[in-house]
């Protein structure tokens, strides 16, 4: 049995198992100092890869991300202040 030609086979997307610290910071919106603090607190897992590279495991990054409390940047319409005579409205 032969396999189909490469151009007709579906390519599967491979999810990363780890990210460089800089890539983790960019993806999750945190600074480098915060990333190392999270690792020191045991909230994410960092591994040394050779002499020069440190990576964050993707499963620990996703677990940490799911545990974060969402921050709402805009108040819901019912929570917005209504103009009054005292505050310029």
PyMOL Python script that loads the backbone (N, CA, C, O; Angstrom):
from pymol import cmd

cmd.read_pdbstr("""\
ATOM      1  N   UNK A   1       0.849  -1.169   0.000  1.00  0.00           N
ATOM      2  CA  UNK A   1       0.000   0.000   0.000  1.00  0.00           C
ATOM      3  C   UNK A   1       0.900   1.239   0.000  1.00  0.00           C
ATOM      4  O   UNK A   1       1.856   1.327   0.770  1.00  0.00           O
ATOM      5  N   UNK A   2       0.585   2.170  -0.855  1.00  0.00           N
ATOM      6  CA  UNK A   2       1.401   3.380  -0.944  1.00  0.00           C
ATOM      7  C   UNK A   2       0.656   4.544  -0.328  1.00  0.00           C
ATOM      8  O   UNK A   2      -0.575   4.585  -0.325  1.00  0.00           O
ATOM      9  N   UNK A   3       1.417   5.486   0.191  1.00  0.00           N
ATOM     10  CA  UNK A   3       0.791   6.672   0.781  1.00  0.00           C
ATOM     11  C   UNK A   3       0.574   7.715  -0.303  1.00  0.00           C
ATOM     12  O   UNK A   3       1.275   7.716  -1.316  1.00  0.00           O
ATOM     13  N   UNK A   4      -0.397   8.607  -0.097  1.00  0.00           N
ATOM     14  CA  UNK A   4      -0.658   9.632  -1.104  1.00  0.00           C
ATOM     15  C   UNK A   4       0.538  10.571  -1.254  1.00  0.00           C
ATOM     16  O   UNK A   4       1.349  10.691  -0.336  1.00  0.00           O
ATOM     17  N   UNK A   5       0.652  11.231  -2.392  1.00  0.00           N
ATOM     18  CA  UNK A   5       1.755  12.177  -2.581  1.00  0.00           C
ATOM     19  C   UNK A   5       1.736  13.268  -1.521  1.00  0.00           C
ATOM     20  O   UNK A   5       0.667  13.611  -1.016  1.00  0.00           O
ATOM     21  N   UNK A   6       2.898  13.823  -1.171  1.00  0.00           N
ATOM     22  CA  UNK A   6       2.990  14.825  -0.102  1.00  0.00           C
ATOM     23  C   UNK A   6       2.068  16.025  -0.297  1.00  0.00           C
ATOM     24  O   UNK A   6       1.541  16.554   0.681  1.00  0.00           O
ATOM     25  N   UNK A   7       1.861  16.466  -1.540  1.00  0.00           N
ATOM     26  CA  UNK A   7       1.031  17.645  -1.752  1.00  0.00           C
ATOM     27  C   UNK A   7      -0.452  17.399  -1.487  1.00  0.00           C
ATOM     28  O   UNK A   7      -1.208  18.355  -1.316  1.00  0.00           O
ATOM     29  N   UNK A   8      -0.889  16.127  -1.450  1.00  0.00           N
ATOM     30  CA  UNK A   8      -2.296  15.836  -1.184  1.00  0.00           C
ATOM     31  C   UNK A   8      -2.550  15.453   0.267  1.00  0.00           C
ATOM     32  O   UNK A   8      -3.698  15.426   0.711  1.00  0.00           O
ATOM     33  N   UNK A   9      -1.486  15.158   1.009  1.00  0.00           N
ATOM     34  CA  UNK A   9      -1.662  14.826   2.424  1.00  0.00           C
ATOM     35  C   UNK A   9      -1.961  16.057   3.230  1.00  0.00           C
ATOM     36  O   UNK A   9      -1.427  17.133   2.962  1.00  0.00           O
ATOM     37  N   UNK A  10      -2.818  15.903   4.224  1.00  0.00           N
ATOM     38  CA  UNK A  10      -3.115  17.004   5.131  1.00  0.00           C
ATOM     39  C   UNK A  10      -1.966  17.184   6.092  1.00  0.00           C
ATOM     40  O   UNK A  10      -1.445  16.212   6.639  1.00  0.00           O
ATOM     41  N   UNK A  11      -1.567  18.429   6.301  1.00  0.00           N
ATOM     42  CA  UNK A  11      -0.497  18.691   7.270  1.00  0.00           C
ATOM     43  C   UNK A  11      -1.122  18.940   8.625  1.00  0.00           C
ATOM     44  O   UNK A  11      -2.031  19.759   8.758  1.00  0.00           O
ATOM     45  N   UNK A  12      -0.641  18.242   9.617  1.00  0.00           N
ATOM     46  CA  UNK A  12      -1.133  18.434  10.976  1.00  0.00           C
ATOM     47  C   UNK A  12      -0.337  19.553  11.626  1.00  0.00           C
ATOM     48  O   UNK A  12       0.880  19.643  11.467  1.00  0.00           O
ATOM     49  N   UNK A  13      -1.037  20.394  12.354  1.00  0.00           N
ATOM     50  CA  UNK A  13      -0.367  21.481  13.065  1.00  0.00           C
ATOM     51  C   UNK A  13       0.233  20.916  14.347  1.00  0.00           C
ATOM     52  O   UNK A  13      -0.453  20.265  15.135  1.00  0.00           O
ATOM     53  N   UNK A  14       1.489  21.168  14.537  1.00  0.00           N
ATOM     54  CA  UNK A  14       2.187  20.680  15.719  1.00  0.00           C
ATOM     55  C   UNK A  14       2.217  21.805  16.743  1.00  0.00           C
ATOM     56  O   UNK A  14       2.734  22.890  16.478  1.00  0.00           O
ATOM     57  N   UNK A  15       1.664  21.536  17.899  1.00  0.00           N
ATOM     58  CA  UNK A  15       1.663  22.525  18.978  1.00  0.00           C
ATOM     59  C   UNK A  15       2.999  22.470  19.709  1.00  0.00           C
ATOM     60  O   UNK A  15       3.544  21.389  19.932  1.00  0.00           O
ATOM     61  N   UNK A  16       3.525  23.631  20.081  1.00  0.00           N
ATOM     62  CA  UNK A  16       4.810  23.628  20.789  1.00  0.00           C
ATOM     63  C   UNK A  16       4.668  23.030  22.188  1.00  0.00           C
ATOM     64  O   UNK A  16       3.622  23.156  22.825  1.00  0.00           O
ATOM     65  N   UNK A  17       5.725  22.382  22.653  1.00  0.00           N
ATOM     66  CA  UNK A  17       5.716  21.848  24.014  1.00  0.00           C
ATOM     67  C   UNK A  17       6.387  22.826  24.976  1.00  0.00           C
ATOM     68  O   UNK A  17       6.244  22.715  26.193  1.00  0.00           O
ATOM     69  N   UNK A  18       7.128  23.794  24.405  1.00  0.00           N
ATOM     70  CA  UNK A  18       7.789  24.804  25.228  1.00  0.00           C
ATOM     71  C   UNK A  18       8.040  26.048  24.373  1.00  0.00           C
ATOM     72  O   UNK A  18       8.092  25.978  23.145  1.00  0.00           O
ATOM     73  N   UNK A  19       8.193  27.188  25.052  1.00  0.00           N
ATOM     74  CA  UNK A  19       8.492  28.455  24.378  1.00  0.00           C
ATOM     75  C   UNK A  19       9.701  29.088  25.050  1.00  0.00           C
ATOM     76  O   UNK A  19       9.920  28.919  26.249  1.00  0.00           O
ATOM     77  N   UNK A  20      10.481  29.819  24.262  1.00  0.00           N
ATOM     78  CA  UNK A  20      11.542  30.609  24.857  1.00  0.00           C
ATOM     79  C   UNK A  20      10.899  31.635  25.790  1.00  0.00           C
ATOM     80  O   UNK A  20       9.741  32.004  25.599  1.00  0.00           O
ATOM     81  N   UNK A  21      11.635  32.092  26.786  1.00  0.00           N
ATOM     82  CA  UNK A  21      11.089  33.029  27.767  1.00  0.00           C
ATOM     83  C   UNK A  21      10.545  34.271  27.066  1.00  0.00           C
ATOM     84  O   UNK A  21       9.456  34.736  27.403  1.00  0.00           O
ATOM     85  N   UNK A  22      11.279  34.814  26.101  1.00  0.00           N
ATOM     86  CA  UNK A  22      10.821  36.009  25.385  1.00  0.00           C
ATOM     87  C   UNK A  22       9.517  35.743  24.642  1.00  0.00           C
ATOM     88  O   UNK A  22       8.644  36.610  24.602  1.00  0.00           O
ATOM     89  N   UNK A  23       9.371  34.559  24.055  1.00  0.00           N
ATOM     90  CA  UNK A  23       8.144  34.212  23.344  1.00  0.00           C
ATOM     91  C   UNK A  23       6.978  34.027  24.315  1.00  0.00           C
ATOM     92  O   UNK A  23       5.853  34.428  24.018  1.00  0.00           O
ATOM     93  N   UNK A  24       7.247  33.421  25.474  1.00  0.00           N
ATOM     94  CA  UNK A  24       6.218  33.299  26.505  1.00  0.00           C
ATOM     95  C   UNK A  24       5.733  34.686  26.926  1.00  0.00           C
ATOM     96  O   UNK A  24       4.530  34.926  27.025  1.00  0.00           O
ATOM     97  N   UNK A  25       6.670  35.592  27.172  1.00  0.00           N
ATOM     98  CA  UNK A  25       6.317  36.942  27.614  1.00  0.00           C
ATOM     99  C   UNK A  25       5.451  37.650  26.579  1.00  0.00           C
ATOM    100  O   UNK A  25       4.460  38.290  26.931  1.00  0.00           O
ATOM    101  N   UNK A  26       5.817  37.538  25.311  1.00  0.00           N
ATOM    102  CA  UNK A  26       5.040  38.178  24.248  1.00  0.00           C
ATOM    103  C   UNK A  26       3.658  37.547  24.110  1.00  0.00           C
ATOM    104  O   UNK A  26       2.670  38.256  23.920  1.00  0.00           O
ATOM    105  N   UNK A  27       3.585  36.244  24.201  1.00  0.00           N
ATOM    106  CA  UNK A  27       2.308  35.546  24.017  1.00  0.00           C
ATOM    107  C   UNK A  27       1.330  35.793  25.164  1.00  0.00           C
ATOM    108  O   UNK A  27       0.121  35.868  24.946  1.00  0.00           O
ATOM    109  N   UNK A  28       1.850  35.918  26.379  1.00  0.00           N
ATOM    110  CA  UNK A  28       0.976  36.036  27.539  1.00  0.00           C
ATOM    111  C   UNK A  28       0.948  37.434  28.139  1.00  0.00           C
ATOM    112  O   UNK A  28       0.284  37.660  29.151  1.00  0.00           O
ATOM    113  N   UNK A  29       1.658  38.369  27.529  1.00  0.00           N
ATOM    114  CA  UNK A  29       1.584  39.765  27.958  1.00  0.00           C
ATOM    115  C   UNK A  29       2.194  40.046  29.317  1.00  0.00           C
ATOM    116  O   UNK A  29       1.669  40.857  30.081  1.00  0.00           O
ATOM    117  N   UNK A  30       3.290  39.388  29.621  1.00  0.00           N
ATOM    118  CA  UNK A  30       3.986  39.647  30.884  1.00  0.00           C
ATOM    119  C   UNK A  30       5.432  40.023  30.574  1.00  0.00           C
ATOM    120  O   UNK A  30       5.942  39.733  29.492  1.00  0.00           O
ATOM    121  N   UNK A  31       6.075  40.661  31.522  1.00  0.00           N
ATOM    122  CA  UNK A  31       7.474  41.021  31.366  1.00  0.00           C
ATOM    123  C   UNK A  31       8.391  39.887  31.791  1.00  0.00           C
ATOM    124  O   UNK A  31       7.966  38.927  32.435  1.00  0.00           O
ATOM    125  N   UNK A  32       9.639  40.016  31.424  1.00  0.00           N
ATOM    126  CA  UNK A  32      10.641  38.995  31.735  1.00  0.00           C
ATOM    127  C   UNK A  32      10.795  38.793  33.246  1.00  0.00           C
ATOM    128  O   UNK A  32      10.887  37.660  33.718  1.00  0.00           O
ATOM    129  N   UNK A  33      10.824  39.900  34.001  1.00  0.00           N
ATOM    130  CA  UNK A  33      10.957  39.792  35.456  1.00  0.00           C
ATOM    131  C   UNK A  33       9.770  39.042  36.042  1.00  0.00           C
ATOM    132  O   UNK A  33       9.938  38.204  36.928  1.00  0.00           O
ATOM    133  N   UNK A  34       8.574  39.339  35.552  1.00  0.00           N
ATOM    134  CA  UNK A  34       7.370  38.648  36.025  1.00  0.00           C
ATOM    135  C   UNK A  34       7.445  37.164  35.696  1.00  0.00           C
ATOM    136  O   UNK A  34       7.059  36.330  36.515  1.00  0.00           O
ATOM    137  N   UNK A  35       7.938  36.823  34.506  1.00  0.00           N
ATOM    138  CA  UNK A  35       8.049  35.421  34.118  1.00  0.00           C
ATOM    139  C   UNK A  35       8.955  34.661  35.087  1.00  0.00           C
ATOM    140  O   UNK A  35       8.616  33.563  35.528  1.00  0.00           O
ATOM    141  N   UNK A  36      10.103  35.246  35.416  1.00  0.00           N
ATOM    142  CA  UNK A  36      11.017  34.574  36.350  1.00  0.00           C
ATOM    143  C   UNK A  36      10.425  34.520  37.760  1.00  0.00           C
ATOM    144  O   UNK A  36      10.680  33.571  38.502  1.00  0.00           O
ATOM    145  N   UNK A  37       9.638  35.531  38.130  1.00  0.00           N
ATOM    146  CA  UNK A  37       8.970  35.512  39.430  1.00  0.00           C
ATOM    147  C   UNK A  37       7.927  34.391  39.467  1.00  0.00           C
ATOM    148  O   UNK A  37       7.815  33.679  40.465  1.00  0.00           O
ATOM    149  N   UNK A  38       7.172  34.236  38.387  1.00  0.00           N
ATOM    150  CA  UNK A  38       6.189  33.156  38.309  1.00  0.00           C
ATOM    151  C   UNK A  38       6.870  31.792  38.440  1.00  0.00           C
ATOM    152  O   UNK A  38       6.342  30.889  39.089  1.00  0.00           O
ATOM    153  N   UNK A  39       8.032  31.651  37.824  1.00  0.00           N
ATOM    154  CA  UNK A  39       8.774  30.388  37.926  1.00  0.00           C
ATOM    155  C   UNK A  39       9.253  30.161  39.353  1.00  0.00           C
ATOM    156  O   UNK A  39       9.178  29.044  39.866  1.00  0.00           O
ATOM    157  N   UNK A  40       9.745  31.219  39.998  1.00  0.00           N
ATOM    158  CA  UNK A  40      10.226  31.087  41.377  1.00  0.00           C
ATOM    159  C   UNK A  40       9.088  30.716  42.328  1.00  0.00           C
ATOM    160  O   UNK A  40       9.305  30.023  43.322  1.00  0.00           O
ATOM    161  N   UNK A  41       7.873  31.180  42.018  1.00  0.00           N
ATOM    162  CA  UNK A  41       6.702  30.870  42.849  1.00  0.00           C
ATOM    163  C   UNK A  41       6.092  29.513  42.501  1.00  0.00           C
ATOM    164  O   UNK A  41       5.142  29.073  43.149  1.00  0.00           O
ATOM    165  N   UNK A  42       6.639  28.849  41.474  1.00  0.00           N
ATOM    166  CA  UNK A  42       6.130  27.537  41.078  1.00  0.00           C
ATOM    167  C   UNK A  42       4.876  27.591  40.231  1.00  0.00           C
ATOM    168  O   UNK A  42       4.200  26.575  40.066  1.00  0.00           O
ATOM    169  N   UNK A  43       4.551  28.757  39.690  1.00  0.00           N
ATOM    170  CA  UNK A  43       3.328  28.897  38.899  1.00  0.00           C
ATOM    171  C   UNK A  43       3.522  28.498  37.441  1.00  0.00           C
ATOM    172  O   UNK A  43       2.559  28.111  36.779  1.00  0.00           O
ATOM    173  N   UNK A  44       4.738  28.583  36.932  1.00  0.00           N
ATOM    174  CA  UNK A  44       5.086  28.071  35.612  1.00  0.00           C
ATOM    175  C   UNK A  44       6.381  27.274  35.746  1.00  0.00           C
ATOM    176  O   UNK A  44       7.126  27.430  36.714  1.00  0.00           O
ATOM    177  N   UNK A  45       6.633  26.418  34.759  1.00  0.00           N
ATOM    178  CA  UNK A  45       7.828  25.576  34.786  1.00  0.00           C
ATOM    179  C   UNK A  45       8.804  26.083  33.728  1.00  0.00           C
ATOM    180  O   UNK A  45       8.460  26.190  32.551  1.00  0.00           O
ATOM    181  N   UNK A  46      10.032  26.395  34.165  1.00  0.00           N
ATOM    182  CA  UNK A  46      11.100  26.788  33.256  1.00  0.00           C
ATOM    183  C   UNK A  46      12.163  25.696  33.256  1.00  0.00           C
ATOM    184  O   UNK A  46      12.489  25.120  34.294  1.00  0.00           O
ATOM    185  N   UNK A  47      12.690  25.428  32.075  1.00  0.00           N
ATOM    186  CA  UNK A  47      13.736  24.425  31.927  1.00  0.00           C
ATOM    187  C   UNK A  47      14.911  25.028  31.185  1.00  0.00           C
ATOM    188  O   UNK A  47      14.731  25.843  30.280  1.00  0.00           O
ATOM    189  N   UNK A  48      16.124  24.623  31.568  1.00  0.00           N
ATOM    190  CA  UNK A  48      17.328  25.036  30.843  1.00  0.00           C
ATOM    191  C   UNK A  48      17.517  24.074  29.679  1.00  0.00           C
ATOM    192  O   UNK A  48      17.458  22.856  29.847  1.00  0.00           O
ATOM    193  N   UNK A  49      17.743  24.633  28.506  1.00  0.00           N
ATOM    194  CA  UNK A  49      18.016  23.832  27.311  1.00  0.00           C
ATOM    195  C   UNK A  49      19.419  24.184  26.857  1.00  0.00           C
ATOM    196  O   UNK A  49      19.624  25.159  26.134  1.00  0.00           O
ATOM    197  N   UNK A  50      20.363  23.401  27.277  1.00  0.00           N
ATOM    198  CA  UNK A  50      21.751  23.695  26.960  1.00  0.00           C
ATOM    199  C   UNK A  50      22.270  24.816  27.836  1.00  0.00           C
ATOM    200  O   UNK A  50      21.720  25.103  28.899  1.00  0.00           O
ATOM    201  N   UNK A  51      23.336  25.443  27.372  1.00  0.00           N
ATOM    202  CA  UNK A  51      23.992  26.475  28.174  1.00  0.00           C
ATOM    203  C   UNK A  51      23.341  27.847  28.023  1.00  0.00           C
ATOM    204  O   UNK A  51      23.524  28.709  28.883  1.00  0.00           O
ATOM    205  N   UNK A  52      22.584  28.066  26.949  1.00  0.00           N
ATOM    206  CA  UNK A  52      22.129  29.423  26.663  1.00  0.00           C
ATOM    207  C   UNK A  52      20.629  29.631  26.627  1.00  0.00           C
ATOM    208  O   UNK A  52      20.180  30.777  26.588  1.00  0.00           O
ATOM    209  N   UNK A  53      19.835  28.572  26.638  1.00  0.00           N
ATOM    210  CA  UNK A  53      18.402  28.744  26.426  1.00  0.00           C
ATOM    211  C   UNK A  53      17.586  28.281  27.629  1.00  0.00           C
ATOM    212  O   UNK A  53      17.835  27.221  28.202  1.00  0.00           O
ATOM    213  N   UNK A  54      16.616  29.098  27.990  1.00  0.00           N
ATOM    214  CA  UNK A  54      15.643  28.745  29.014  1.00  0.00           C
ATOM    215  C   UNK A  54      14.274  28.791  28.356  1.00  0.00           C
ATOM    216  O   UNK A  54      13.953  29.736  27.636  1.00  0.00           O
ATOM    217  N   UNK A  55      13.471  27.767  28.605  1.00  0.00           N
ATOM    218  CA  UNK A  55      12.148  27.696  28.005  1.00  0.00           C
ATOM    219  C   UNK A  55      11.088  27.519  29.091  1.00  0.00           C
ATOM    220  O   UNK A  55      11.371  27.047  30.192  1.00  0.00           O
ATOM    221  N   UNK A  56       9.862  27.910  28.749  1.00  0.00           N
ATOM    222  CA  UNK A  56       8.702  27.722  29.618  1.00  0.00           C
ATOM    223  C   UNK A  56       7.869  26.611  28.988  1.00  0.00           C
ATOM    224  O   UNK A  56       7.556  26.674  27.800  1.00  0.00           O
ATOM    225  N   UNK A  57       7.508  25.593  29.770  1.00  0.00           N
ATOM    226  CA  UNK A  57       6.695  24.516  29.213  1.00  0.00           C
ATOM    227  C   UNK A  57       5.311  25.061  28.883  1.00  0.00           C
ATOM    228  O   UNK A  57       4.732  25.832  29.648  1.00  0.00           O
ATOM    229  N   UNK A  58       4.795  24.649  27.736  1.00  0.00           N
ATOM    230  CA  UNK A  58       3.511  25.165  27.254  1.00  0.00           C
ATOM    231  C   UNK A  58       2.363  24.740  28.161  1.00  0.00           C
ATOM    232  O   UNK A  58       1.443  25.524  28.394  1.00  0.00           O
ATOM    233  N   UNK A  59       2.399  23.507  28.678  1.00  0.00           N
ATOM    234  CA  UNK A  59       1.299  23.087  29.546  1.00  0.00           C
ATOM    235  C   UNK A  59       1.252  23.914  30.828  1.00  0.00           C
ATOM    236  O   UNK A  59       0.165  24.232  31.311  1.00  0.00           O
ATOM    237  N   UNK A  60       2.412  24.269  31.390  1.00  0.00           N
ATOM    238  CA  UNK A  60       2.398  25.096  32.606  1.00  0.00           C
ATOM    239  C   UNK A  60       1.953  26.522  32.279  1.00  0.00           C
ATOM    240  O   UNK A  60       1.277  27.160  33.086  1.00  0.00           O
ATOM    241  N   UNK A  61       2.327  27.019  31.109  1.00  0.00           N
ATOM    242  CA  UNK A  61       1.908  28.366  30.704  1.00  0.00           C
ATOM    243  C   UNK A  61       0.396  28.419  30.524  1.00  0.00           C
ATOM    244  O   UNK A  61      -0.246  29.369  30.971  1.00  0.00           O
ATOM    245  N   UNK A  62      -0.170  27.423  29.884  1.00  0.00           N
ATOM    246  CA  UNK A  62      -1.623  27.394  29.680  1.00  0.00           C
ATOM    247  C   UNK A  62      -2.363  27.214  30.997  1.00  0.00           C
ATOM    248  O   UNK A  62      -3.405  27.832  31.216  1.00  0.00           O
ATOM    249  N   UNK A  63      -1.829  26.369  31.874  1.00  0.00           N
ATOM    250  CA  UNK A  63      -2.445  26.176  33.193  1.00  0.00           C
ATOM    251  C   UNK A  63      -2.462  27.485  33.963  1.00  0.00           C
ATOM    252  O   UNK A  63      -3.473  27.849  34.564  1.00  0.00           O
ATOM    253  N   UNK A  64      -1.317  28.202  33.943  1.00  0.00           N
ATOM    254  CA  UNK A  64      -1.234  29.495  34.629  1.00  0.00           C
ATOM    255  C   UNK A  64      -2.209  30.491  34.010  1.00  0.00           C
ATOM    256  O   UNK A  64      -2.883  31.230  34.729  1.00  0.00           O
ATOM    257  N   UNK A  65      -2.286  30.514  32.694  1.00  0.00           N
ATOM    258  CA  UNK A  65      -3.175  31.448  32.006  1.00  0.00           C
ATOM    259  C   UNK A  65      -4.639  31.200  32.375  1.00  0.00           C
ATOM    260  O   UNK A  65      -5.395  32.146  32.597  1.00  0.00           O
ATOM    261  N   UNK A  66      -5.031  29.937  32.441  1.00  0.00           N
ATOM    262  CA  UNK A  66      -6.415  29.614  32.816  1.00  0.00           C
ATOM    263  C   UNK A  66      -6.722  29.985  34.260  1.00  0.00           C
ATOM    264  O   UNK A  66      -7.876  30.246  34.600  1.00  0.00           O
ATOM    265  N   UNK A  67      -5.697  30.011  35.117  1.00  0.00           N
ATOM    266  CA  UNK A  67      -5.922  30.303  36.536  1.00  0.00           C
ATOM    267  C   UNK A  67      -5.996  31.798  36.827  1.00  0.00           C
ATOM    268  O   UNK A  67      -6.392  32.201  37.920  1.00  0.00           O
ATOM    269  N   UNK A  68      -5.613  32.624  35.846  1.00  0.00           N
ATOM    270  CA  UNK A  68      -5.616  34.073  36.050  1.00  0.00           C
ATOM    271  C   UNK A  68      -7.039  34.604  36.143  1.00  0.00           C
ATOM    272  O   UNK A  68      -7.948  34.093  35.488  1.00  0.00           O
ATOM    273  N   UNK A  69      -7.222  35.625  36.958  1.00  0.00           N
ATOM    274  CA  UNK A  69      -8.511  36.284  37.068  1.00  0.00           C
ATOM    275  C   UNK A  69      -8.633  37.274  35.916  1.00  0.00           C
ATOM    276  O   UNK A  69      -7.748  38.110  35.736  1.00  0.00           O
ATOM    277  N   UNK A  70      -9.714  37.200  35.127  1.00  0.00           N
ATOM    278  CA  UNK A  70      -9.844  38.135  34.016  1.00  0.00           C
ATOM    279  C   UNK A  70      -9.946  39.574  34.507  1.00  0.00           C
ATOM    280  O   UNK A  70     -10.582  39.853  35.524  1.00  0.00           O
ATOM    281  N   UNK A  71      -9.323  40.464  33.785  1.00  0.00           N
ATOM    282  CA  UNK A  71      -9.371  41.881  34.116  1.00  0.00           C
ATOM    283  C   UNK A  71     -10.285  42.556  33.118  1.00  0.00           C
ATOM    284  O   UNK A  71     -10.093  42.439  31.908  1.00  0.00           O
ATOM    285  N   UNK A  72     -11.280  43.263  33.624  1.00  0.00           N
ATOM    286  CA  UNK A  72     -12.210  43.972  32.751  1.00  0.00           C
ATOM    287  C   UNK A  72     -11.711  45.398  32.592  1.00  0.00           C
ATOM    288  O   UNK A  72     -11.554  46.130  33.569  1.00  0.00           O
ATOM    289  N   UNK A  73     -11.465  45.781  31.345  1.00  0.00           N
ATOM    290  CA  UNK A  73     -10.920  47.114  31.105  1.00  0.00           C
ATOM    291  C   UNK A  73     -12.005  48.165  30.973  1.00  0.00           C
ATOM    292  O   UNK A  73     -11.729  49.355  31.132  1.00  0.00           O
ATOM    293  N   UNK A  74     -13.223  47.758  30.689  1.00  0.00           N
ATOM    294  CA  UNK A  74     -14.319  48.703  30.533  1.00  0.00           C
ATOM    295  C   UNK A  74     -15.443  48.326  31.477  1.00  0.00           C
ATOM    296  O   UNK A  74     -15.769  47.149  31.635  1.00  0.00           O
ATOM    297  N   UNK A  75     -16.029  49.325  32.099  1.00  0.00           N
ATOM    298  CA  UNK A  75     -17.157  49.079  32.988  1.00  0.00           C
ATOM    299  C   UNK A  75     -18.379  48.718  32.143  1.00  0.00           C
ATOM    300  O   UNK A  75     -18.568  49.239  31.044  1.00  0.00           O
ATOM    301  N   UNK A  76     -19.184  47.836  32.669  1.00  0.00           N
ATOM    302  CA  UNK A  76     -20.433  47.490  32.005  1.00  0.00           C
ATOM    303  C   UNK A  76     -21.331  48.729  31.977  1.00  0.00           C
ATOM    304  O   UNK A  76     -21.207  49.593  32.845  1.00  0.00           O
ATOM    305  N   UNK A  77     -22.230  48.831  31.000  1.00  0.00           N
ATOM    306  CA  UNK A  77     -23.082  50.023  30.917  1.00  0.00           C
ATOM    307  C   UNK A  77     -23.811  50.332  32.216  1.00  0.00           C
ATOM    308  O   UNK A  77     -24.005  51.503  32.546  1.00  0.00           O
ATOM    309  N   UNK A  78     -24.219  49.311  32.958  1.00  0.00           N
ATOM    310  CA  UNK A  78     -24.946  49.555  34.213  1.00  0.00           C
ATOM    311  C   UNK A  78     -24.032  50.104  35.305  1.00  0.00           C
ATOM    312  O   UNK A  78     -24.515  50.673  36.283  1.00  0.00           O
ATOM    313  N   UNK A  79     -22.698  49.938  35.148  1.00  0.00           N
ATOM    314  CA  UNK A  79     -21.764  50.407  36.165  1.00  0.00           C
ATOM    315  C   UNK A  79     -21.194  51.788  35.855  1.00  0.00           C
ATOM    316  O   UNK A  79     -20.505  52.373  36.691  1.00  0.00           O
ATOM    317  N   UNK A  80     -21.473  52.313  34.670  1.00  0.00           N
ATOM    318  CA  UNK A  80     -20.945  53.621  34.307  1.00  0.00           C
ATOM    319  C   UNK A  80     -21.665  54.702  35.088  1.00  0.00           C
ATOM    320  O   UNK A  80     -22.860  54.605  35.368  1.00  0.00           O
ATOM    321  N   UNK A  81     -20.907  55.739  35.433  1.00  0.00           N
ATOM    322  CA  UNK A  81     -21.509  56.852  36.171  1.00  0.00           C
ATOM    323  C   UNK A  81     -22.423  57.632  35.257  1.00  0.00           C
ATOM    324  O   UNK A  81     -22.063  57.960  34.126  1.00  0.00           O
ATOM    325  N   UNK A  82     -23.566  57.917  35.736  1.00  0.00           N
ATOM    326  CA  UNK A  82     -24.509  58.750  34.998  1.00  0.00           C
ATOM    327  C   UNK A  82     -24.230  60.203  35.325  1.00  0.00           C
ATOM    328  O   UNK A  82     -23.939  60.529  36.476  1.00  0.00           O
ATOM    329  N   UNK A  83     -24.313  61.095  34.326  1.00  0.00           N
ATOM    330  CA  UNK A  83     -24.082  62.516  34.609  1.00  0.00           C
ATOM    331  C   UNK A  83     -25.120  63.050  35.584  1.00  0.00           C
ATOM    332  O   UNK A  83     -26.306  62.731  35.499  1.00  0.00           O
ATOM    333  N   UNK A  84     -24.645  63.863  36.503  1.00  0.00           N
ATOM    334  CA  UNK A  84     -25.531  64.527  37.460  1.00  0.00           C
ATOM    335  C   UNK A  84     -25.219  66.025  37.439  1.00  0.00           C
ATOM    336  O   UNK A  84     -24.265  66.459  36.794  1.00  0.00           O
ATOM    337  N   UNK A  85     -25.996  66.772  38.121  1.00  0.00           N
ATOM    338  CA  UNK A  85     -25.790  68.219  38.180  1.00  0.00           C
ATOM    339  C   UNK A  85     -24.446  68.519  38.849  1.00  0.00           C
ATOM    340  O   UNK A  85     -23.827  69.539  38.543  1.00  0.00           O
ATOM    341  N   UNK A  86     -23.984  67.651  39.755  1.00  0.00           N
ATOM    342  CA  UNK A  86     -22.743  67.892  40.485  1.00  0.00           C
ATOM    343  C   UNK A  86     -21.475  67.563  39.695  1.00  0.00           C
ATOM    344  O   UNK A  86     -20.419  68.141  39.954  1.00  0.00           O
ATOM    345  N   UNK A  87     -21.573  66.630  38.722  1.00  0.00           N
ATOM    346  CA  UNK A  87     -20.350  66.242  38.026  1.00  0.00           C
ATOM    347  C   UNK A  87     -20.357  66.661  36.547  1.00  0.00           C
ATOM    348  O   UNK A  87     -19.712  66.013  35.722  1.00  0.00           O
ATOM    349  N   UNK A  88     -21.049  67.690  36.219  1.00  0.00           N
ATOM    350  CA  UNK A  88     -20.975  68.269  34.889  1.00  0.00           C
ATOM    351  C   UNK A  88     -22.022  67.791  33.922  1.00  0.00           C
ATOM    352  O   UNK A  88     -21.912  68.082  32.731  1.00  0.00           O
ATOM    353  N   UNK A  89     -23.018  67.082  34.358  1.00  0.00           N
ATOM    354  CA  UNK A  89     -23.991  66.535  33.433  1.00  0.00           C
ATOM    355  C   UNK A  89     -25.277  67.202  33.381  1.00  0.00           C
ATOM    356  O   UNK A  89     -26.153  66.794  32.619  1.00  0.00           O
TER     357      UNK A  89
END
""", "prot")
cmd.dss("prot")
cmd.show_as("cartoon", "prot")
cmd.util.cbc("prot")
cmd.orient("prot")
